[in-house]
């Protein structure tokens, strides 16, 4: 039941997003090359976006209600059974690791912005045009940062609201970095739950990942320790094409 609802929510979101993109493309093609959006068209898009957001919130609420019912049902089933309780506790841990749940706890927030002056970066200025993006030029920096966070004990990570799990892919397409198959752009806000002091000390080492971002690439990087942060669940459907449980 829960898996079906997840599929419905994902399908509805993708369908609505597809409609918006299609409408935007048609609008661009019909603006006679001036690149300006008429006020009445902009208002129409605002109304459509508002409707989509409302539908998304309603779908999320229905999913939350279904999950609550499922939780109560599970509690009734395992009530009084110590073995099942133990197995369910293990399952909850695996679900958190897989990004099934929203999570919260102490951690850090890292904000990464473009350099103020790209021309001053000798190693990059000849490759990146004026107004270009350093982060998009070398998005492996984000991938490396994720690996450093995991080694520093991060339990859950998100980038611009996208939960990072084992199957998350980073791809550069059409001047955007796609994370979980969704386009993202600078500035990047990375959140990670875990021991704030440990993560800060390991990430801010001399010639470490953040030091390289600042001094070699000129990126504006700020790290903050948080007593409590929230990280959203993984929003896409996880599907394995080749792997299957061993019998």
C-alpha positions, -999 to 999 in steps of 0.1 A, spaced: 0 0 0 28 24 10 48 15 -21 17 21 -43 11 56 -27 48 64 -32 44 56 -69 13 77 -72 29 107 -56 60 104 -78 40 99 -110 18 129 -102 48 151 -95 66 141 -127 34 145 -148 27 180 -135 64 190 -139 62 177 -175 31 198 -182 49 229 -168 80 223 -189 59 218 -220 40 250 -215 72 269 -209 87 256 -241 56 266 -261 57 300 -245 93 306 -254 86 296 -290 58 320 -293 75 351 -279 88 362 -314 124 360 -301 121 389 -277 126 367 -247 99 386 -227 70 370 -209 37 389 -211 22 397 -177 -9 377 -182 12 347 -192 33 351 -161 3 353 -139 -12 322 -155 20 303 -147 20 315 -111 -15 302 -108 -6 269 -123 25 266 -100 3 274 -70 -21 246 -80 7 222 -84 22 230 -50 -12 226 -34 -16 192 -51 18 182 -40 11 191 -4 -22 172 -5 -4 141 -19 23 144 8 -4 146 35 -22 115 21 11 97 21 18 107 57 -17 95 68 -11 62 50 23 58 67 7 66 101 -19 39 96 8 14 85 29 22 116 -1 16 139 -9 -17 121 27 -28 125 26 -20 162 -5 -40 166 10 -70 148 43 -71 168 27 -62 201 40 -87 227 64 -104 203 99 -96 214 115 -112 183 94 -92 159 101 -60 179 138 -66 175 135 -73 138 114 -42 133 139 -20 152 166 -33 128 143 -26 98 138 10 110 176 15 110 179 2 75 150 24 63 168 55 77 200 45 60 181 40 27 166 75 30 130 63 34 123 87 63 127 124 70 154 127 97 165 153 122 193 157 146 226 176 153 248 182 123 263 208 101 253 231 72 277 239 44 269 268 20 289 269 -13 287 300 -35 305 310 -67 337 330 -65 333 368 -65 360 372 -91 367 343 -115 393 364 -135 416 363 -105 418 324 -106 447 318 -130 441 281 -132 404 285 -142 400 318 -159 410 305 -193 385 277 -192 355 294 -176 339 323 -195 329 355 -176 296 348 -158 303 310 -159 301 286 -130 331 272 -112 310 246 -94 295 234 -126 329 234 -143 342 209 -117 312 193 -100 334 164 -88 341 188 -59 305 181 -47 310 143 -51 343 145 -32 326 165 -5 300 138 -1 327 112 3 345 133 29 312 138 49 306 101 50 341 94 62 336 121 88 306 101 102 276 118 85 245 97 89 223 115 65 231 141 38 211 164 15 221 188 -12 197 216 -20 169 195 -5 179 163 -24 186 133 -1 219 116 -9 217 78 -8 238 49 -21 222 50 -56 224 88 -60 239 100 -93 256 133 -102 253 142 -139 261 175 -157 235 182 -184 225 215 -201 244 237 -176 229 221 -145 240 194 -122 213 166 -119 210 150 -85 185 122 -82 176 130 -118 165 166 -109 184 197 -120 201 218 -94 222 250 -96 244 271 -73 245 281 -46 246 247 -30 234 241 6 246 208 20 232 195 53 245 165 72 235 149 105 262 135 127 287 148 153 291 185 144 325 188 160 339 157 144 327 167 109 339 202 113 374 192 124 379 167 96 365 189 68 385 220 77 419 203 78 447 223 60 446 213 23 414 194 30 383 195 7 370 228 20 404 244 19 408 233 -17 374 247 -26 383 281 -10 419 286 -20 423 267 -52 388 273 -68 380 306 -50 346 293 -39 328 311 -10 324 284 16 307 287 50 303 258 75 279 261 104 274 237 133 237 231 141 221 217 173 193 203 151 187 202 114 161 184 92 169 164 62 141 152 38 135 117 27 146 104 -7 117 114 -30 123 91 -60 114 55 -65 143 31 -59 144 3 -85 171 -23 -91 175 -34 -127 199 -63 -121 202 -71 -84 177 -92 -66 175 -107 -31 195 -139 -27 172 -169 -19 
